[in-house]
Amino acid sequence: MAKRLAFLVVAFALLVAGIESLKVLVAWWQAGRPPPGMAEILACAALALVGFAWWRHSVFACDKGACLLPEKDASDRSEPR
């Protein structure tokens, strides 16, 4: 139970960090893209971390079966004609 709660807290923190970093980067982009400051650099790093965490733990991860081919059923063999 504690492990699931910790996972949910971290997931929520990453969600908030991703949204806030997008807000910072959109404001920077709309300002004419001046040289990036520390806030923009940290926002890019936070967005990269959120993207990496999403990719590793999403339904598209290979350990969830997204990369595997479906198993063929032995009775579903069709003869080539």
C-alpha positions in Angstrom: 0.0 0.0 0.0 2.8 2.4 0.9 4.6 1.7 -2.4 1.4 2.4 -4.4 0.9 5.7 -2.5 4.5 6.7 -3.1 4.1 5.9 -6.8 1.0 8.1 -7.0 2.6 11.0 -5.2 5.6 10.9 -7.5 3.3 10.6 -10.6 1.3 13.6 -9.4 4.5 15.6 -8.8 5.7 14.7 -12.3 2.4 15.7 -13.8 2.5 19.1 -12.1 6.2 19.6 -13.1 5.3 18.8 -16.7 2.5 21.3 -16.8 4.5 24.0 -15.1 7.5 23.4 -17.4 5.2 23.7 -20.4 3.8 27.0 -19.1 7.4 28.4 -18.7 8.4 27.2 -22.1 5.3 28.6 -23.8 5.9 32.0 -22.2 9.5 31.9 -23.3 8.5 31.0 -26.8 5.9 33.7 -27.0 8.4 36.3 -25.8 10.3 36.0 -29.0 12.7 33.3 -27.7 15.3 35.4 -25.9 18.4 33.6 -24.7 17.2 31.0 -22.3 17.6 31.6 -18.6 17.8 29.2 -15.7 14.0 28.8 -15.5 13.9 27.7 -19.2 16.8 25.3 -18.8 15.2 23.8 -15.7 11.9 23.6 -17.5 13.4 21.7 -20.4 15.2 19.3 -18.0 11.9 18.7 -16.1 10.0 18.1 -19.3 12.7 15.6 -20.4 12.4 13.8 -17.0 8.6 13.7 -17.3 8.9 12.4 -20.9 11.4 9.7 -19.9 9.3 8.6 -16.9 6.2 8.5 -19.0 7.9 6.4 -21.7 9.3 3.9 -19.2 6.1 3.4 -17.3 3.4 3.9 -19.9 1.4 1.3 -21.7 3.9 1.6 -24.6 6.8 0.2 -22.6 8.2 -3.1 -23.9 7.7 -4.9 -20.6 4.0 -4.2 -20.8 3.8 -6.2 -24.1 3.6 -3.4 -26.6 6.7 -4.5 -28.4 5.8 -8.2 -28.5 4.1 -9.9 -31.4 0.8 -11.6 -30.6 1.1 -15.3 -29.9 -0.2 -17.6 -32.6 -2.8 -20.1 -31.6 -1.9 -23.7 -32.7 -5.4 -24.3 -34.0 -5.4 -21.1 -36.0 -2.9 -22.4 -38.6 -4.1 -21.7 -42.1 -2.6 -23.5 -45.0 -1.3 -21.4 -47.8 -3.4 -21.7 -51.0 
